């Protein structure tokens, strides 16, 4: 055995540094393997970003330096300002609603036997492209209830409580005793008992008349009562009918509501029979007859989902339909790692399910919820497909977002300098959110 080194002897020369990394791979070899990826990254990411920044300082033709004029346009152009406002709405509501629904779905499906099947159904829209989802929801939001599912449901619910009239287009004809008032019609003069009243109307297509109509009959006089007839005063074909009197080919307005009005108050009311005749009691003597607006209510055609007022919330609804499943899957994965002992201990201590959810489950899931929300915020800043497909041409200006405005400025209007400025502005908006997400992920790894 070699003698031990004397105490206090200077250490020997340091060993030469290894040319290998911790994993045993030579750095030159590692760099060689990374080179193709770095070249692709530079060609597909770094170069486009750099070129966009440079191009944003040039005019439309690209041969003249424009300075910051393109960036000034971002805050003076009405279309871009509308797009920016809509992007704020998207960033605030779309990630929040998607994450909240994902959290609710993830928590509730833990307690049901068919939770896996439910998660599969909710996640399924993620397999659909934005283009296909846009086409689907363009049909869902169609104004025609016979085509659009949303309006079919809405109209069905509405008509259950407020049915449309059978005479929406009816109106007085020539030499009519009626005048318009508050959506309905009122006789010009007061009526009297024993004198039959004629209330002729026109404007209802024969095939749209209600069931139960019969040939119109002239009402007879009745002592002490106000009688009359309301009918379709129109004869089809070449025959000439008598104006203001029922003809053999004319039909009565079955179910038409008639009210007797004195001093602004309804003193009597009735509905016309199948042949259009009606009878009112003696209290109607001296009153004016009114056909109220309820007789002429237009059919309800639903909500204009893709109109200027609702187009952005409607498109956000389509986005939530697609991405709530994504949020649910990530949150469910985080929920699986939550210690069940904490939840059970809280329940043993008397905490209700809402308290357990609010004070234990949500705080423990806060890192996951933050990652999901931030990821969706980055995603909605770039949303383009849904807005471009779902919003019709008449409402596209109202639904405009920055990504869509970039496309319109660059291709439809031929202003690539402004389009590049929008792209750089979008990049500046996304970078802080990405950095926040990266820092949070690193903190989670260190834990």
NUVEXTI-297863 format. One record per atom (N, C-alpha, C): x, y, z; residue in three letters. Coordinates in steps of 0.001 Angstrom, whole numbers, plus 500000, padded with zeros to 6 digits. Atoms other than C-alpha are relative to their C-alpha. Layout:
# residues N
XYZala;...
//
This chain:
# residues 447
500859498814500000unk;500000500000500000unk;500891501231500000unk;499184498783500069unk;501374503465499081unk;499859500786501275unk;500074499213498757unk;502226505664502028unk;498999501138499860unk;501010498934500008unk;499543508147502971unk;500660501352499800unk;499464498661500228unk;500067511719501883unk;500172500726501312unk;499744499266498753unk;501545513901504545unk;498927501035500239unk;501038499029499645unk;499125516072506422unk;500401501387499533unk;499757498647500454unk;498863519507504899unk;500690500089498661unk;499343499972501313unk;500467518487501612unk;499076500594498975unk;500877499386501011unk;499192520490498642unk;499369498939499117unk;500681501000500847unk;496626518685496471unk;500700499864498662unk;499405500266501300unk;497719517160493222unk;499289500785498904unk;500616499275501130unk;496905518590489804unk;498585499527499737unk;501412500335500254unk;493166518753488920unk;499884499078498799unk;500225500930501112unk;491824516017486714unk;499475500764498800unk;500490499292501193unk;491163517104483114unk;498481499906499880unk;501454499987500124unk;487564518130482436unk;499547499022498914unk;500532500949500988unk;485434515588480645unk;499351500757498857unk;500616499391501183unk;484341516446477155unk;498583499507499803unk;501342500550500120unk;481075514628477789unk;499048500712500963unk;501012499403499134unk;477835515945479240unk;499648499034501110unk;500404500834498863unk;476166514554482333unk;499472498660499525unk;500581501256500491unk;474365511953480255unk;501010499147499248unk;498985500790500675unk;477621510799478701unk;500086500263498516unk;499970499690501427unk;477006512353475273unk;500939501163499756unk;499105498908500344unk;479678514500473698unk;499179501215499551unk;500749498788500318unk;478510518107473366unk;499951500262498501unk;499989499790501446unk;479549518249469732unk;498974499113499311unk;500982500918500581unk;477432515208468951unk;498585500484500305unk;501323499485499633unk;474472516692470869unk;499626501196499125unk;500278498834500837unk;474795519949468942unk;499696499596498566unk;500232500476501362unk;474943518025465679unk;498577499480499837unk;501363500523500074unk;471683516260466443unk;498954501108500151unk;500947498895499823unk;470042519515467515unk;499973500943498808unk;499894499062501104unk;471130521342464389unk;498795499988499060unk;501190499974500877unk;468220520186462109unk;498797500670500659unk;501123499383499298unk;465702521187464771unk;500181501513500098unk;499736498568499902unk;467409524560465220unk;499792500693498652unk;500202499429501327unk;467385525150461460unk;498512500151499706unk;501453499922500216unk;463666524337461253unk;499372501080500874unk;500534498983499094unk;462963526503464288unk;500296501396499475unk;499656498692500545unk;464794529396462727unk;499222500332498749unk;500689499750501266unk;463141528951459334unk;498501500200500189unk;501453499982499852unk;459601528444460622unk;499507500943501095unk;500437499149498883unk;459534530648463744unk;500780501314500034unk;499189498795499801unk;462441533073464102unk;499948500905498769unk;499995499179501208unk;462616534240460474unk;498644500673499745unk;501289499310500201unk;458827534866460089unk;499755501122500998unk;500196498944499006unk;458780536825463339unk;500849501216499644unk;499124498892500364unk;461785538904462296unk;499520500729498752unk;500465499368501236unk;460414539512458810unk;498727500811500246unk;501236499265499689unk;457001540539460214unk;500312501315500696unk;499632498766499302unk;458660543050462525unk;500551501022499009unk;499431499079500995unk;460659544550459650unk;498912500506499061unk;501035499631500978unk;457675544504457260unk;498988500972500586unk;500986499118499369unk;455501546336459792unk;500402501470499928unk;499542498614500099unk;457618549468459254unk;500016500503498554unk;500017499599501408unk;457047549583455477unk;498563500199499521unk;501324499708500542unk;454157550766453335unk;499417498787499295unk;500716501123500613unk;451706548623451380unk;500817499337498894unk;499226500573501102unk;454010548163448397unk;501301499378500474unk;498781500567499450unk;456992547332450592unk;501265500699499563unk;498805499316500480unk;459358549772448890unk;500198501373500643unk;499892498707499328unk;458833552768451181unk;499905499831501503unk;499997500090498539unk;459630553205454864unk;498853500830500562unk;501181499315499456unk;456455554073456794unk;500165500382501458unk;499803499681498591unk;457898554377460281unk;498969499297500876unk;500979500586499076unk;455304553854463000unk;498566500256499536unk;501357499717500493unk;452351554788460785unk;499096498787500084unk;500817501218499931unk;451171551179460641unk;499549499720501429unk;500376500226498598unk;451199551001464432unk;498993501050500468unk;501018498988499686unk;449251554265464655unk;498632499554499501unk;501265500482500567unk;446622552633462452unk;499300499031500948unk;500605500958499062unk;446090549989465147unk;499024500676500947unk;500817499309499003unk;444527552607467385unk;499094501068499385unk;500869499019500668unk;442785554786464793unk;499004499356499035unk;500891500686500937unk;441199552258462416unk;498812499400500757unk;501207500474499307unk;437587551479463412unk;499919498482500025unk;500062501452500050unk;437807547865462275unk;500946499353500994unk;499021500563499063unk;440933547184464326unk;499567500253501438unk;500464499718498631unk;439478548897467394unk;498848499080500397unk;501075500963499718unk;436344546743467133unk;500581498613500266unk;499362501302499811unk;438558543672466779unk;500672499912501362unk;499330499990498698unk;440567544669469842unk;498984499898501131unk;501052500082498979unk;437397545203471881unk;499439498586500088unk;500520501368499992unk;436076541790470834unk;501017499024500554unk;498976500877499429unk;439404540171471694unk;500007500077501522unk;500091499861498543unk;439094541577475211unk;498831499174500529unk;501161500803499589unk;435623540027475463unk;500326498515499937unk;499600501405500134unk;437007536721474196unk;500913499572501149unk;499009500381498981unk;439932536706476648unk;499364499933501382unk;500633499977498678unk;437701537524479621unk;499017498840500172unk;501104500941499813unk;434780535168478980unk;500289498579499522unk;499837501356500552unk;435828532236476774unk;500842499095500903unk;499242500884499105unk;438648530844479004unk;499321499788501347unk;500645500116498688unk;436696531576482181unk;498855499005499970unk;501155500901500088unk;433518529810481074unk;500459498571499698unk;499509501343500342unk;435428526876479530unk;500630499328501212unk;499353500572498817unk;437522526369482672unk;498982499673501084unk;501027500249498983unk;434507526688484978unk;499180498759499664unk;500750501193500393unk;432526524128482988unk;500861498748500120unk;499107501143499861unk;435549521825482832unk;500154499570501437unk;499894500324498569unk;435898522049486617unk;498740499310500501unk;501274500595499562unk;432211521299487179unk;499861498580499451unk;500101501331500602unk;432253518361484754unk;500965499018500669unk;498996500893499417unk;435470516929486248unk;499604499565501408unk;500375500330498616unk;434159517096489835unk;498766499108500026unk;501251500762499955unk;430667515770489090unk;500160498595499433unk;499863501324500618unk;431780512888486859unk;500772499028500878unk;499335500917499071unk;433863511500489721unk;499009499187500814unk;500977500632499110unk;430681510531491510unk;498960499168499266unk;500990500780500747unk;428778508785488720unk;500681498826499317unk;499432501211500579unk;429266505330487288unk;500352500172498528unk;499778499818501432unk;429059506510483706unk;500826501249499728unk;499182498807500149unk;431535509331484236unk;500951499940498816unk;499063500134501121unk;433998507952481675unk;499292500246498670unk;500760499788501238unk;431318507855478972unk;499644501473499832unk;500327498573500075unk;430282511402479838unk;501218500818499582unk;498772499289500366unk;433888512626479627unk;500318499799498523unk;499740500269501413unk;434218510938476241unk;499125500873499106unk;500926499202500804unk;431137512742474907unk;500392501473500042unk;499642498590499862unk;432242516126476281unk;501310500303499276unk;498704499775500636unk;435775515704474929unk;499945499813498481unk;500072500335501423unk;434609514511471504unk;500103501209499066unk;499850498851500915unk;434268518039469980unk;501442500406499733unk;498603499667500237unk;438044518399470369unk;500545499292498765unk;499556500739501180unk;438383515863467558unk;499527500656498709unk;500549499313501174unk;436505518226465223unk;500848501235499723unk;499232498812500354unk;438414520895463344unk;499159501256500210unk;500700498718499850unk;437564524560463833unk;499108500281498791unk;500787499776501209unk;436350524694460241unk;498686499225500064unk;501210500816499919unk;433907521810460746unk;499072500509501100unk;500830499463498912unk;432728523241464078unk;499314501286499571unk;500612498773500489unk;432135526592462399unk;498816499729499092unk;501106500356500893unk;429981524982459702unk;498823499463500798unk;501070500568499158unk;428030523047462339unk;499213501110500686unk;500698498971499240unk;427261526127464401unk;499406501078499109unk;500674499094500943unk;426479528239461352unk;498596499482499730unk;501324500596500185unk;423610525794460839unk;499188500031501292unk;500704499979498709unk;422758525600464554unk;499359501357500248unk;500489498650499737unk;422319529379464692unk;499167500575498855unk;500779499496501129unk;420327529640461446unk;498715500642500488unk;501193499266499587unk;417470532137461705unk;498720499218499794unk;501193500784500316unk;414963529720460159unk;499852498862501015unk;500173501070499015unk;413548527477462951unk;499951498601499377unk;500012501304500650unk;413163524682460386unk;501407499501499698unk;498609500388500269unk;416961524676459906unk;500869500089501247unk;499151499771498838unk;418559526098463049unk;499461499339501251unk;500423500716498788unk;418428523879466145unk;499721500980501134unk;500174499042498900unk;418839526825468532unk;498655500704499903unk;501280499317500148unk;415849528672467097unk;498827499034500017unk;501079500989499924unk;413796525483466764unk;499597499777501456unk;500283500176498568unk;414114524956470529unk;499398501270500578unk;500462498727499435unk;413640528639471336unk;498572500311499572unk;501351499732500501unk;410567529009469127unk;499007499038500627unk;500896500960499376unk;409078525822470545unk;499625500393501410unk;500276499557498630unk;409410527114474104unk;499142501261499994unk;500752498739500060unk;408132530584473156unk;498552499753499614unk;501360500228500491unk;405109529315471246unk;499147499199500973unk;500756500716498971unk;404151527104474184unk;499251500974500898unk;500592499019499092unk;403390530217476211unk;499352501175499270unk;500560498865500748unk;402592532789473505unk;499880499614498530unk;500190500446501372unk;401154531390470310unk;499738501181499070unk;500207498956500995unk;401127533468467156unk;498548500013499537unk;501365499867500498unk;397887534743465651unk;499837499298498662unk;500293500599501309unk;396180533128462676unk;499811501068498933unk;500251498919500971unk;395723536559461037unk;501102501056500048unk;498933499009499812unk;399176538230461146unk;500028501091498946unk;499920499022501083unk;398793540009457794unk;498664500696499722unk;501318499431500267unk;395127540980458037unk;499998501509500246unk;500099498557499848unk;394296544654457592unk;498731500484499278unk;501219499487500648unk;391313546828456560unk;500240500281498520unk;499925499706501431unk;390594547171452857unk;499449501379499691unk;500560498715500396unk;389037550018450920unk;498652500233500673unk;501283499579499423unk;386130551919452457unk;499669499204501258unk;500215500785498778unk;386589550051455727unk;499554500901501141unk;500390499216498820unk;384915551235458948unk;501057499974501092unk;498970500165498983unk;388144550381460801unk;501177500933499745unk;498766499223500071unk;391188552511461582unk;501023499323500912unk;498936500625499222unk;394565551390462956unk;500167500679501351unk;499743499463498668unk;395307551777466679unk;500779498973500824unk;499181500820499094unk;398117550295468850unk;500177498565499499unk;499786501337500548unk;398762547355466526unk;498734499274499633unk;501288500595500346unk;395042546563466203unk;499180500977499173unk;500874499125500789unk;392031548209464600unk;498764500330500814unk;501130499489499240unk;389138550272465968unk;498983500592499031unk;501026499421500870unk;385790551230464422unk;500019501516500123unk;499986498534499995unk;385555554869463441unk;498857500559500841unk;501185499507499298unk;382082555255464957unk;499541498988501037unk;500580500884498997unk;380233553829467925unk;498946499101499356unk;500989500958500506unk;377968550803467377unk;498798499996500947unk;501231499998499197unk;374424550286468610unk;499287498666499869unk;500751501253499983unk;372251547351469561unk;498930500021498914unk;501011500140501035unk;369958546056466843unk;500471500416498626unk;499467499617501302unk;372192547318464031unk;501253499158499710unk;498854500864500307unk;374514544626462555unk;501194500817499499unk;498751499307500315unk;378139545710462146unk;500822499142499038unk;499123500704500941unk;380414544770459249unk;501444500410500267unk;498579499764499755unk;384153544404459981unk;500818499227498954unk;499267500711501057unk;385732543395456643unk;501509500227500106unk;498544499932500011unk;389473542638456437unk;500520499270498766unk;499346500686501109unk;391868541510453727unk;501443499708500420unk;498562500172499777unk;395464540287453537unk;500434498648500487unk;499617501327499540unk;395381536687454776unk;499915499027498832unk;499993500975501086unk;396408534035452254unk;499016498880500313unk;500999501046499741unk;393669531395451836unk;500575498758500657unk;499429501212499421unk;396068528575452703unk;500530500221501414unk;499547499716498648unk;396998530330455975unk;498856500272500965unk;501150499808499111unk;393492530686457347unk;499909498847500992unk;500056501068498983unk;392877528711460561unk;498959498945499665unk;500992501069500168unk;390991525447460730unk;498655500460500577unk;501332499697499482unk;387269525710461290unk;499322501169499347unk;500668498874500666unk;386553528631458954unk;498858499479499121unk;501166500344500820unk;383216528576457141unk;499673501187499097unk;500439498900500846unk;381497530662454500unk;499438501121500856unk;500428498847499205unk;380941534139455830unk;498499500218499865unk;501443499762499955unk;377396534960456839unk;499743501386500582unk;500372498687499470unk;375846538380457322unk;499204499812501278unk;500680500139498711unk;374772538696460964unk;498640500681499960unk;501324499409499900unk;371120539346461692unk;499893500903501212unk;500201499088498880unk;369822542051464003unk;499362499269501161unk;500584500563498784unk;369038541079467602unk;499705501140500956unk;500338498914499070unk;367153543384469975unk;500873499938501259unk;499213499930498763unk;369339544543472889unk;501399499434499887unk;498647500558500170unk;372512543021471411unk;500679500639498795unk;499196499517501119unk;375309544179469162unk;500506498784499230unk;499586501127500828unk;375862541741466305unk;500829500508498819unk;499208499610501157unk;378195541715463333unk;500742498827499403unk;499226501016500715unk;380480539820460987unk;501383500548499682unk;498644499668500434unk;384231539872460450unk;500461498896499063unk;499719501013501021unk;385430538120457315unk;501072500493499026unk;499020499707501046unk;387913537986454434unk;499246500582498811unk;500782499315501029unk;386444540567452066unk;500766500005498674unk;499232500124501236unk;388181539236448977unk;499505498770499240unk;500478501091500845unk;386886537104446103unk;501093499622499009unk;498947500454500907unk;389442535015444219unk;499433499797498587unk;500409500238501382unk;389357534597440464unk;499522501277499321unk;500447498858500797unk;387700536818437913unk;498652500547500446unk;501309499529499556unk;384410537149439742unk;500110501315500745unk;500031498705499336unk;383467540532441079unk;499121499885501229unk;500777500091498774unk;382388540552444724unk;499482501350500420unk;500539498752499449unk;380436543096446660unk;500916500488501116unk;499101499445499008unk;382708545361448680unk;499221500348501262unk;500639499691498725unk;381759545521452358unk;498860499094500365unk;501070500948499693unk;379328542592452259unk;500502498590499690unk;499532501363500237unk;379952538811452532unk;499472499438498682unk;500359500689501231unk;379976536954449199unk;500036498496500239unk;500049501457499802unk;379315533216448776unk;501380499340500066unk;498684500629500015unk;383015532485448150unk;500918500497501120unk;499169499426498947unk;384300534516451129unk;499752499291501320unk;500087500760498744unk;385020533013454540unk;500147500938501185unk;499919499214498779unk;384695534284458075unk;501328499812500703unk;498781500076499193unk;387575534964460452unk;499671499301501312unk;500348500780498808unk;386948532170462919unk;500995500273501119unk;499143499775498838unk;388307532956466394unk;500490501417500162unk;499581498600499875unk;388854536681465773unk;499406500591501281unk;500466499415498749unk;388622538493469107unk;499502501412499750unk;500605498673500137unk;386337541534469264unk;499731500549501392unk;500213499351498714unk;386220543988472193unk;499170501263499815unk;500779498765499977unk;383705546736472973unk;500672500953500984unk;499220499063499198unk;385509549839474295unk;499208501276500217unk;500612498729499620unk;383981552775476179unk;500954500750500918unk;499133499170499169unk;386111555592477586unk;501338499306500309unk;498711500666499834unk;389244553508477082unk;499946498700500761unk;500131501244499241unk;387851550508479009unk;499216498973499191unk;500697501089500685unk;386776547129477650unk;498783499618500833unk;501232500311499269unk;383109546613478629unk;499425498644499602unk;500473501320500432unk;382505543388476676unk;500956499472498936unk;499139500600501018unk;384369540957474464unk;499434498650499586unk;500454501302500510unk;383751537855472365unk;500940499557498891unk;499228500509501140unk;385219535706469590unk;499041499623498885unk;500848500285501162unk;383861535258466090unk;499840498501499809unk;500263501405500308unk;382275531973465119unk;500658499627498675unk;499379500457501225unk;383395529892462151unk;499586500790498782unk;500464499219501150unk;381278531963459762unk;500269501489500164unk;499621498606499794unk;382688535225461184unk;499012500811500804unk;500994499222499255unk;379544536260463085unk;500364500067501476unk;499758499847498565unk;379713537544466659unk;498839500743500617unk;501078499344499251unk;377341538789469343unk;500564500550501297unk;499576499354498763unk;377980541230472188unk;498775500399500806unk;501165499668499164unk;375698541986475147unk;499631501480499897unk;500524498626500054unk;373721545198475695unk;501006501026500506unk;499015499052499474unk;376672546740477575unk;500887500581498905unk;499185499499501116unk;378381547160474188unk;499303501104499237unk;500729498958500717unk;375692549593473012unk;500676501359500220unk;499354498693499921unk;377301552948472248unk;501520499930500082unk;498542500147499937unk;380840551538472378unk;500589499944498592unk;499290500236501257unk;383433551344469626unk;500615498611500054unk;499477501362500034unk;384528547873468536unk;501480500016499628unk;498562500072500248unk;388200546988468646unk;500422498567499704unk;499336501280500275unk;390103544145467038unk;501403500138500578unk;498727499739499320unk;393064543982469494unk;501202499454499232unk;498760500370500688unk;396686543563468428unk;500306498518500102unk;499742501443499856unk;396700539960469699unk;499477499206498809unk;500510500680501198unk;394698539040466584unk;501011500006498857unk;499124499778501148unk;397551540178464358unk;501476499824500357unk;498622500233499578unk;400659539035466218unk;500742499175498950unk;499198500707501006unk;403369538001463754unk;500542498696500578unk;499380501244499518unk;404718534437463975unk;501393500285500546unk;498686499805499380unk;407752534266466243unk;501041499168499254unk;498979500677500804unk;410825533425464167unk;501298499780500756unk;498816500293499209unk;413283533092467019unk;500918501186500181unk;499006498983499673unk;416377535001468025unk;500987500116498848unk;499002499779501039unk;418774536549465552unk;501390499797500615unk;498755500341499321unk;421789534724467008unk;501216500619499308unk;498850499498500747unk;424119535906464257unk;499815501443499571unk;500141498579500242unk;422892539494464255unk;501097500776500710unk;498920499205499403unk;425169542356465331unk;500071499936501523unk;500008499946498537unk;424087542200468991unk;500491498703500638unk;499729501287499350unk;424571538469469669unk;501052499158499297unk;499108500855500775unk;427104537266467116unk;501244499594500807unk;498800500351499225unk;430152537432469439unk;499699499019501126unk;500327501021499001unk;428488535644472410unk;499662498651499381unk;500345501266500645unk;427152533022469985unk;501244499242499565unk;498772500668500426unk;430598532308468568unk;500797499528501211unk;499336500440498769unk;432055532171472084unk;499345498717500513unk;500686501231499616unk;429384529548472836unk;500504498801499217unk;499453501088500807unk;430675527449469939unk;501406499635500465unk;498650500259499506unk;434229527816471253unk;499958499216501307unk;500121500695498713unk;433179526724474754unk;499582498552499769unk;500431501371500332unk;431435523681473244unk;501204499148499610unk;498820500755500445unk;434772522668471701unk;501020499803501125unk;498855500021499111unk;437198523472474520unk;499682499688501458unk;500331500393498623unk;435285522673477714unk;500491498586500282unk;499497501362499826unk;436243519020477161unk;501496499979500265unk;498561499900499759unk;439930519959476977unk;500272500405501448unk;499832499555498616unk;439658521831480294unk;499617498895500975unk;500463501064499111unk;437732518945481846unk;501052498902500147unk;499014501089499947unk;440392516342480964unk;501207500402500833unk;498840499558499227unk;443278518405482362unk;499658500145501484unk;500393499814498597unk;441376519291485534unk;499744498652500655unk;500237501343499451unk;440299515661486001unk;501325499318500333unk;498682500567499703unk;443962514622485792unk;500568500607501283unk;499554499373498767unk;444803517175488486unk;499199499546501204unk;500870500440498907unk;441849516068490568unk;500383498607500487unk;499603501362499602unk;443133512491490555unk;501169500013500974unk;498842499922499108unk;446254513644492422unk;499681500675501332unk;500385499350498736unk;444315515441495181unk;499887498933501087unk;500079501000498916unk;444796513555498516unk;498567499826500493unk;501375500255499561unk;441493511924499360unk;499853500117501514unk;500074499900498541unk;442391511994503063unk;499534501386500437unk;500418498640499654unk;441945515769503119unk;498505500187499802unk;501428499856500272unk;438502515567501558unk;499177499254501044unk;500752500787499018unk;437356512807503899unk;500084500610501391unk;499854499360498691unk;438755514602506934unk;499064501196500119unk;500899498854499970unk;436799517718506016unk;498551499558500163unk;501379500499499874unk;433595515706505622unk;499735499478501416unk;500159500498498619unk;434173514011508996unk;499842501161500974unk;500100498829499124unk;434592517459510563unk;498704500776499796unk;501300499380500171unk;431130518376509299unk;499868500943498831unk;500072499104501154unk;431930520305506127unk;499053499435498946unk;500889500417501082unk;429277520175503413unk;500765499870498695unk;499328500207501284unk;430044519275499816unk;500412501325499359unk;499641498712500569unk;429975522917498750unk;501234500582500696unk;498836499517499262unk;432459523836501513unk;501260499229499623unk;498852500814500408unk;434722520930500574unk;500487500444498621unk;499640499587501354unk;434615522017496949unk;500676501366500007unk;499516498619500054unk;435202525717497643unk;501283500203500792unk;498867499730499109unk;437754525503500465unk;501148499000499872unk;498930501002500096unk;439718522356499617unk;500297499635498548unk;499777500476501364unk;439191521098496074unk;500538501107499105unk;499573498912500886unk;439478524446494277unk;501391500519500364unk;498628499557499691unk;442565525680496245unk;501073498995499592unk;499013500999500385unk;444360522385495627unk;500153499909498479unk;499953500042501464unk;443490522582491931unk;500420501337499390unk;499687498659500517unk;444526526241491640unk;501125499995498964unk;498958500015501039unk;447793525481489774unk;499510499458498664unk;500534500582501235unk;445973523295487240unk;499026500972499339unk;500967499051500549unk;443168525834486831unk;500711501176499347unk;499246498881500569unk;445725528577486222unk;500621499613498658unk;499381500454501252unk;447536526539483559unk;498949499878498903unk;501060500162500999unk;444266525674481786unk;499500501357499524unk;500519498681500365unk;442998529265481890unk;500986500766499122unk;498988499264500770unk;446272530742480624unk;500168499386498612unk;499897500664501306unk;446518528133477861unk;498849500400499089unk;501154499602500802unk;443007528980476697unk;500059501486499634unk;499849498579500337unk;443797532706476862unk;500907500174498786unk;499113499946501165unk;446688532178474459unk;499250499538498756unk;500738500561501140unk;444389530126472247unk;498977500982499442unk;501055499101500496unk;441591532706472076unk;500580501271499389unk;499390498842500636unk;443994535504471211unk;500251499750498519unk;499720500351501389unk;444620533627467967unk;498766499486499267unk;501189500587500622unk;441011532590467233unk;499700500695498670unk;500257499483501343unk;440185532998463560unk;498911499200499295unk;500866500874500804unk;438399530003462035unk;498528500157500352unk;501406499953499591unk;435207530132464093unk;499347501312499597unk;500573498696500323unk;434680533846463573unk;499809500128498491unk;500054499876501458unk;435418533666459846unk;498871499162499410unk;501006500907500557unk;433033530727459263unk;498602500316500519unk;501340499873499405unk;430153531399461682unk;499377501358499689unk;500579498663500181unk;429706535166461340unk;499659500237498534unk;500347499675501393unk;427750536046458160unk;500620501325499584unk;499383498774500498unk;428986538853455955unk;499426501253500608unk;500643498807499452unk;426460541304457391unk;500419500284501434unk;499631499828498594unk;427747540743460950unk;501483499784500253unk;498591500321499784unk;431414539962460372unk;500766501187500575unk;499340498825499415unk;432451543542461159unk;499758500072501498unk;500324499950498573unk;430695543267464529unk;500668498873500774unk;499370501143499336unk;432294539877465305unk;501506499990499821unk;498591499979500388unk;435750540899464113unk;500942499817501189unk;498933500163499011unk;438856539809466079unk;501326500303499308unk;498723499565500551unk;442527540640465623unk;500533499044498933unk;499492500954500984unk;443440537425463801unk;499239500109498682unk;500787499830501212unk;440577537900461357unk;500324501329499319unk;499660498702500578unk;441435541580460888unk;501376499944499329unk;498693500187500629unk;445029540557460148unk;499826499410498600unk;500263500625501305unk;443745538324457340unk;499349500990499036unk;500707499063500870unk;441427541001455995unk;500913501123499527unk;499102498924500393unk;444053543729456047unk;501070499498499030unk;498916500494500819unk;446721541524454485unk;499572499496498641unk;500412500645501244unk;444690539752451783unk;498813500688499321unk;501182499385500615unk;441317541425451266unk;500251501464499645unk;499783498576500230unk;442513545047451516unk;501376500310499424unk;498678499780500570unk;446086544588450307unk;500858500973500786unk;499193499129499141unk;447764546324453280unk;500891499138500898unk;499163500927499220unk;450498543888454385unk;500768500681501118unk;499298499307498933unk;452281546554456435unk;499161500060501264unk;500910499963498849unk;449251547016458700unk;499770498595500543unk;500183501388499561unk;448707543242458783unk;501204499540500816unk;498801500363499245unk;452321542761459946unk;500008500681501360unk;500075499287498710unk;451801545406462650unk;499014499298500937unk;500960500745499171unk;448741543489463870unk;500637498709500507unk;499347501243499595unk;450796540268463907unk;500992500256501135unk;499051499669498939unk;453520541931465992unk;499263500358501287unk;500802499640498827unk;450890543376468326unk;499442498755500680unk;500480501272499437unk;449376539908468777unk;501121499269500721unk;498854500646499358unk;452840538526469549unk;500299500640501347unk;499746499292498737unk;453337541201472202unk;498935499673501044unk;501066500372499057unk;449989540268473751unk;500183498584500527unk;499880501406499617unk;450794536564473806unk;501221499756500882unk;498752500275499289unk;454367536782475174unk;499846500066501526unk;500134499997498529unk;453454537885478768unk;499212498814500525unk;500801501143499558unk;450834535160479025unk;500827498727499925unk;499143501180500133unk;453314532554477767unk;501056499971501105unk;498992499951498945unk;455986533718480218unk;499391499647501351unk;500683500343498755unk;453499533504483074unk;499789498500500097unk;500239501443500015unk;452626529952482054unk;501296499226500213unk;498715500688499859unk;456291528910481759unk;500516500104501429unk;499536499829498620unk;457178530363485165unk;499203499136500962unk;500810500829499115unk;454275528587486793unk;500364498519499844unk;499623501389500231unk;455236525280485185unk;501348499693500653unk;498701500219499352unk;458833525684486425unk;499858499919501500unk;500220500080498555unk;457614526369489951unk;499420498661500402unk;500590501301499698unk;455540523227489820unk;501039498885499933unk;498945501024500109unk;458557521191488664unk;500914500042501198unk;499123499890498844unk;460699522547491524unk;499365499432501259unk;500685500573498828unk;458074521452494029unk;500108498474500015unk;
//
